[in-house]
């Protein structure tokens, strides 16, 4: 099956890249200082590889899209691998940290991704999820011109959405669709992967939060 972002790399990087800076300080703060290997699952065009490296970690990027990785290789010197995030090509207990940034909307099996992330984490290792807030960002959300956010009853329709009447024409979701993971499913995925949730955050001080972050640790 073709990766969703195949053929969109340059457009995606131009569209998303300028807004990435708004997340950098949050990601650095949530990760905290560290060392050892960090796997960035779904690294895309590599927008956050240097951000992760700035915390002291040695970052390895992984993405399913060869097109996205092509741009990542031009952007960053990190080792990069093409692979399915639900079948990671690493032995158990390999990484001290795993980052999953903006991936819940772009993978069909978020729970499977977390189980694989937990498998490759060292005991006590950190997993940072930073991505779409499933309550206020998704196919069920209508953004009004006055700043209001309307939540429609389609919130409970989980899984892949190819279209939504409220998506901006020509935007990322209009081009590649998205996977919607309702909040209980997202939190339960951590529990089922036997990851211990440390803290949950709503970064970027928007009055209606569009971002959710979860810090969790591999159970010893």
C-alpha atoms as one frame of an Amber mdcrd trajectory, in Angstrom:
protein
   0.000   0.000   0.000   1.346   3.436  -0.951   2.312   5.722   1.925  -0.225
   8.520   2.315   2.324  11.317   1.894   4.069   9.846  -1.145   4.197  12.487
  -3.852   3.411  15.352  -1.461   6.831  15.921   0.114   7.755  19.345  -1.275
   4.246  20.696  -0.912   3.944  19.316   2.640   7.283  20.758   3.731   6.410
  24.201   2.387   2.933  24.077   3.935   3.822  22.685   7.372   7.412  23.827
   7.795   6.826  27.481   8.743   4.528  26.468  11.615   6.884  23.869  13.073
   8.818  26.472  15.067   5.794  27.027  17.321   6.213  23.485  18.663   9.981
  23.404  19.167  10.193  24.918  22.659   7.368  22.691  23.866   8.996  19.535
  22.522  12.391  20.426  24.003  10.825  21.179  27.385   8.718  18.009  27.431
  11.660  15.809  26.462  14.047  17.447  28.892  17.800  16.850  28.750  18.743
  13.318  27.743  21.300  11.045  26.171  21.464   7.834  24.199  19.395   6.798
  21.209  16.035   8.367  20.372  13.774   6.969  17.652  11.606   9.593  15.941
   8.697   7.550  14.558   7.044   9.175  11.561   9.813  11.741  11.157   8.458
  12.907   7.784  10.714  15.510   6.172  12.817  15.736   9.338  11.426  18.972
  10.725  12.066  17.982  14.354  15.228  15.871  14.126  17.522  18.726  15.127
  15.102  19.735  17.890  15.401  16.260  19.416  19.195  16.297  18.986  19.407
  19.610  20.852  18.303  17.805  24.033  21.481  15.700  23.984  20.022  12.591
  22.368  21.277  10.764  19.269  18.277  10.750  16.965  17.282   8.105  14.410
  14.407   8.936  12.045  11.877   6.502  10.605   9.053   7.028   8.149   7.050
   4.937   5.720   7.269   7.493   2.907  10.424   7.402   0.787   9.366  10.761
  -0.632   9.337  12.378   2.806  12.652  10.757   3.752  14.228  12.123   0.585
  13.754  15.655   1.914  14.750  14.628   5.435  18.115  13.438   4.090  18.737
  16.862   2.577  17.762  18.562   5.830  19.565  16.495   8.456  22.510  14.145
   8.978  20.591  11.700  11.218  20.344   8.011  10.246  17.016   7.525   8.461
  15.093   4.335   7.750  12.013   3.566   5.679   9.687   1.198   7.547   6.195
   0.564   8.844   5.892   1.972  12.372   3.836  -1.036  13.460   6.708  -3.398
  12.517   9.836  -1.597  13.671  13.109  -3.090  12.370  14.834  -2.943  15.756
  15.487  -5.342  18.581  13.683  -4.951  21.894  15.224  -2.611  24.474  17.135
  -0.509  21.928  16.102   3.118  22.540  16.127   5.258  25.659  13.540   7.571
  24.067  10.887   7.319  21.366   9.127  10.393  19.964   5.815  10.102  18.117
   5.171  13.604  16.772   2.011  14.256  14.745   1.547  10.552  13.920  -1.868
   9.609  15.319  -3.674  11.129  12.332  -1.437   9.476   9.745  -1.399   5.821
  10.750  -4.211   3.302  10.653  -3.105   1.472  13.803  -2.015   3.929  16.496
  -2.322   1.262  19.179  -0.002  -0.989  17.168   2.519   1.828  16.847   2.603
   2.322  20.625   3.029  -1.398  21.269   6.015  -1.456  18.932   7.408   1.715
  20.501   7.119   0.107  23.942   8.868  -3.014  22.655  11.942  -1.125  21.429
  12.141   1.146  24.509  14.616   0.366  27.243  13.089  -0.329  30.678  12.219
   3.057  32.148  12.558   4.692  28.718  10.543   7.774  27.744   7.883   7.978
  25.044   6.688  11.443  24.043   3.516  11.751  21.992   2.887  15.246  20.625
   0.140  15.717  18.084  -3.443  16.433  17.193  -5.900  16.926  20.049  -8.617
  14.420  19.114 -11.409  16.383  20.796 -10.859  19.700  19.023  -9.043  18.801
  15.821 -10.346  16.317  13.309 -13.031  15.459  10.746 -15.752  16.360  13.254
 -14.449  19.908  13.832 -15.709  23.037  12.122 -13.611  26.174  12.551 -15.729
  29.337  12.422 -14.470  32.708  11.218 -15.180  34.254  14.624 -12.764  31.809
  16.276 -15.429  29.448  17.559 -14.890  25.711  17.251 -17.974  23.567  16.574
 -17.821  19.871  17.450 -20.144  17.775  15.302 -21.618  14.378  16.298 -19.215
  12.573  13.956 -16.576  12.679  16.744 -17.189   9.005  17.538 -16.562   7.807
  13.973 -13.060   6.442  14.428 -10.633   5.360  11.731  -9.741   6.750   8.316
 -11.604   9.784   6.955 -10.915  10.727   3.356 -13.131  13.784   3.378 -14.821
  16.171   5.789 -17.145  19.051   4.860 -15.204  21.331   7.244 -11.663  20.786
   5.974  -9.944  23.687   4.275  -9.732  23.127   0.541  -6.186  22.314  -0.523
  -4.958  21.736   3.038  -3.167  18.672   4.370  -6.345  16.806   5.336  -8.046
  17.646   2.063  -5.073  16.096   0.240  -4.307  12.972   2.307  -7.242  12.526
   4.694  -6.646  11.498   8.300  -7.150   8.789  10.885  -9.312   9.869  13.791
  -8.486   8.369  17.197 -11.074   9.436  19.828  -9.565  10.458  23.157 -10.402
   7.231  25.064  -8.871   5.136  22.271  -5.737   7.252  22.339  -5.283   6.993
  26.122  -6.195   3.297  26.170  -3.527   2.658  23.532  -0.912   3.734  26.083
  -2.436   1.474  28.731  -2.631  -1.509  26.365   1.013  -0.994  25.386   1.901
  -1.182  29.092   3.247   2.358  29.089   2.859   4.334  32.302   1.436   7.792
  31.596   3.363  10.421  33.555   1.688  13.683  32.487  -0.787  14.928  29.855
  -0.558  18.434  28.384  -2.411  20.774  26.026   0.533  22.764  24.564   0.356
  26.135  22.828  -1.938  28.386  24.810  -4.882  28.392  22.416  -8.245  29.054
  24.050  -9.496  25.894  22.356  -6.539  23.472  22.333  -5.607  21.840  19.042
  -2.563  19.961  20.349  -2.278  17.151  22.900   0.956  15.824  24.425   1.475
  12.720  26.551   4.636  11.741  28.418   4.817   8.051  29.264   7.476   5.637
  30.455   8.250   2.001  29.774   7.276  -0.026  32.822  10.264  -1.639  34.482
